[in-house]
Amino acid sequence: MYDGPTSTKFGQYAVAEPFRADLIHFHDGTKLREVDHEPPVPVLDQEDLIAQGIDTSAIVPDAKRVDALGSCTCNAGTVSLAERTAAAKGTAALADVCLSTAHGTSPGLAGDAVLDEEFAILLYNQVTDQTGNPSQEWPPTDCGSTGLYVCNELEHQGLISSHKTASGMENVASLLQAGTVIMGAPWFNAWMEPDSGGFVDGDGSMEALLAALASGVAGGHETCLTALERLVLTATGAIDLQASHVRIRNSWSKSFADHGSFRVHLSTLGWLGSHTDFKQFVI
């Protein structure tokens, strides 16, 4: 049973994104299909760090030893980076995915839950430094971050060449055809207890979303879309949003939902509209 949120589970930092028309992805009319991009890294856990044998003070100089971090953006980014790199270069290339820091070069991705969580934590330190405001950097402040800052840092490090962004469920489904997509979105208190099918949003109806809204927003959360698990089209060829859903990798251990991943209907994401953010790394 999943025990619920800690004080650091969710991000608290937001940044207005500049308009970049060259980064927008539009569906080109190619036939959409169900896809599954299983990442070559285990489910990560941004909580229970001490029990995992992870000492944040040993990973990042001047950091305190803590049991959890609001590092969901970098956990999602690490998972997607691993999938995108392996798809482009093969799994052997994961060993060369290293972060350059002021204190040296990190080990590459290892396909190990603890070592790859440590990679995500080091990335979190690098990403939060982009704010230019020490009060919004970790350490010392566990402020969370954004998908944009993750993209910017990975581009700066030379681990990705660029990124794409999309809005509207047809465009998001199209983007997902090529690989994993990181998603920033509000997380509702009602979503803490997924149903037996791993869905956090019930049947994907407006009534279910209104109930989630009424339960209150727990915070902002970044996750990684790994599969367009069910795609249903109408007679006119449009996506039946309530009948279609995605599978999403979380970073709250394998005990959450379906072995660490949960499901959401496209209808829910469509109604959330501009409150969701979708990005795909380009290697």
Buried (B, 14 or more C-beta within 10 A) or exposed (E): EEEEBBEBBBBBBEEEBEEEEEBEBEBEEEEBEBBEBEBBBBBBBBBBBEEBEBBBEEBBEEBEEBBBBBBBBBBBBBBBBBBBBBBBEEEEBBEEBBBEBEEEEBBBBBBEBBBBBBBBBBBBBBBBBBBEEEEBBBBEBBBBBBBBBBBBBBBEBEBBEBBBBBBBBBBBBBBBBBBBBBBBBBBBBBBBEBEEEBBBBBEBBEEBBEBBBEEEBBBBBBBBBBBBBBBEEEEEEEBBBBBBBBBBBBBBBBEBBBEBBBBBBBBBBBBBEEEBBBBBBBB
